[in-house]
Amino acid sequence: MIVEEITIHAPIDMVWGQMIDIDGWPRWTPSVMQATRLDEGPLRVGAQARLVQPKMRPAVWTVTALDEARSLSWVSMQPGVEIVATHDLRPVPEGSAVKLTIDFQGLLAPYLPFFFGKQSAAYMRQEAEGLKAVVERGMGDDRGVAV
């Protein structure tokens, strides 16, 4: 399992708003070149999004667990492996603590950290730092409006 943690100096609702705006991810993290929700409405269990990341195959992610303003878990199925990613938030005196995890499961899981571990860790770091930067700037969208 790969884990990335960061503290964001903003309330959880601001962090959560950015985190669940999947289509907006390419604006604030270089680890996602394209993100497209495959359904409409609020993010919910069963919702799907297609992510295109540098040096990786495009992947469809399906939300498996959602605890409003606290946690988002989703899974992407690839040949021989299930990739499980979690985004957890908790309040801290400084604002919000964010914990990102990714875990590989399945037949090929023991080999994936060797091939993709450093890249996955770097992408998670970019995601955490990008989320922190966009939320702390208070820019919820391209017009600079906080969500």
PyMOL commands that set and color helices and strands:
alter all, ss='L'
color gray80, all
select helices_A, chain A and resi 12-19+22-28+112-136
alter helices_A, ss='H'
color red, helices_A
select strands_A, chain A and resi 2-8+34-37+48-52+59-67+71-78+81-92+95-105
alter strands_A, ss='S'
color yellow, strands_A
deselect
rebuild
show_as cartoon
